[in-house]
Amino acid sequence: MADDDVAPRTASAYLDPTYWDERFGKEEHYEWFKDFSHFRHLLAPLLSPSISVLEVGCGNSRLGEELLREGVAGGITCVDLSPVAVQRMRDRLAEQGAEGVDVVVADMLDLPFEGESFDLVIEKGTMDVLFVDSGDPWNPNPETVDSVMKMLEGIHKVLKPEGIFVSITFGQPHFRRRFFEAPGFTWSVEWSTFGDGFHYFFYTLKKGKRSSESNCYQPTLPAAPSINMFHEELESEDYIFRTNVDEL
C-alpha cells in the first residue's frame, strides 16, 4: 500500500478516530519512527522474561511480536483506539499461533487498567499525534498541554513503583522534558538517540528514581530561537513531525 493511499490531506486528521479506522482497514503494516531492529540495543537491556509490558497506540506495528521473540513472558498488552487495528492485530497473531499478547481497544487518555499494573510501558510515536495541531511547539495550546498531561498521568499511574516508561519520538528534549518533569511524576528522565543521519529520541523514564536536580518543570518555555528543524532524511509520513520554528 503506497503512503499516498493512507496519508491524510491535513495533519489535523491524525486526531480523528475515523481516519485511523479507515487507514487500518487498508494498511497491513507501518512502523512510525523505525522498527524494533533500529532501537533494539536500547530497549533489550530493559527486558526480562518476567516483566509485564503495555504498548500504548499499537496500530499495526509488529512491536508486540518482537517483544515475544525477545522472550518477554510476563504478559504483553497492546492497546489502540481503533477497533479495526485491534481486530486485525488479533487476527494476525492468531494466524501466527502467537500467544502471550493481549490486544485491547482503549483510549490512551483513559487507560482501563488498575494502578501499578505494568513493569514497562512503551509508546512509539503515539504521543506525537497529540502535537500535530498544537500551535507553537515552544508554547503549545492549552488543549494540547491538557491532553499530553492526561496521557502521562495515566501512564505514571499504571506503572509499578519501579516501572519504566519508554517514549520513542521525534520530539527533542527541549520540547518534551517540560512535560516529563512536571510535578507529581516520580520518574527520572534520560534519553538516547538512534538512526543514521537523522536521529530519533529514545526516552527512558524510571519511576521512583527522580532526583531533586530533575525538578525543573516550567509551565512555559523560553522564547523560540531562530532555528530550522526540517530534515530531508525523514522517510514517508514522518514529515508531519517536522518543525520549522522560523515560520511559526
C-alpha positions, 0 to 999 in steps of 0.5 A: 500500500503506497503512503499516498493511499493512507496519508491524510490531506491535513495533519489535523486528521491524525486526531480523528478516530475515523481516519485511523479506522479507515487507514487500518482497514487498508494498511497491513503494516507501518512502523512510525519512527523505525522498527524494533531492529533500529532501537533494539540495543536500547530497549533489550537491556530493559527486558526480562522474561518476567516483566509485564509490558503495555504498548500504548497506540499499537496500530499495526506495528509488529512491536508486540511480536518482537517483544515475544521473540525477545522472550518477554513472558510476563504478559504483553498488552497492546492497546489502540483506539481503533477497533479495526487495528485491534481486530486485525492485530488479533487476527494476525497473531492468531494466524501466527499461533502467537500467544502471550499478547493481549490486544485491547481497544482503549483510549490512551487518555483513559487507560482501563487498567488498575494502578501499578499494573505494568513493569514497562510501558512503551509508546512509539510515536503515539504521543506525537499525534497529540502535537500535530495541531498544537500551535507553537511547539515552544508554547503549545495550546492549552488543549494540547498541554491538557491532553499530553498531561492526561496521557502521562498521568495515566501512564505514571499511574499504571506503572509499578513503583519501579516501572519504566516508561519508554517514549520513542519520538521525534520530539527533542528534549527541549520540547518534551522534558517540560512535560516529563518533569512536571510535578507529581511524576516520580520518574527520572528522565534520560534519553538516547538517540538512534538512526543514521543521519537523522536521529530519533529520541529514545526516552527512558523514564524510571519511576521512583528514581527522580532526583531533586536536580530533575525538578525543573518543570516550567509551565512555559518555555523560553522564547523560540530561537531562530532555528530550522528543524526540517530534515530531508532524511525523514522517510514517508509520513514522518514529515508531519513531525517536522518543525520549522520554528522560523515560520511559526 
